[in-house]
Amino acid sequence: MPSLPNNFGLLDDESSAYDTSRVAVLPVPFERSTSYGKGTANGPAAILRASQAMELYDEELDAEPSAQGIATLPAFLPEAFDMAEAMAEIQAEAKIHMERGKFLV
């Protein structure tokens, strides 16, 4: 039995291919400084799941923004424990995709 894609908007392969997508979603399940109520690392996965139930057609635009292509990147986990170093890793990863012309979410 085929499984559903685990990407933003439950888009098909053509609409979510990185090379042809104008938008890229970079999940960063980062949780380092939380002292109470841990669980922020689950946020990106929850957003992806919720996006699979949203309407793709935008009535105000009278269009489907997803037609621009929305690629979902693998989750990025910085290796550094130091907060400043971890933020630098995230920034470097984001820069890669922005330099490739992606609108990064």
PyMOL commands that set and color helices and strands:
alter all, ss='L'
color gray80, all
select helices_A, chain A and resi 8-10+13-16+40-51+65-68+83-99
alter helices_A, ss='H'
color red, helices_A
select strands_A, chain A and resi 23-25+70-72+103-104
alter strands_A, ss='S'
color yellow, strands_A
deselect
rebuild
show_as cartoon
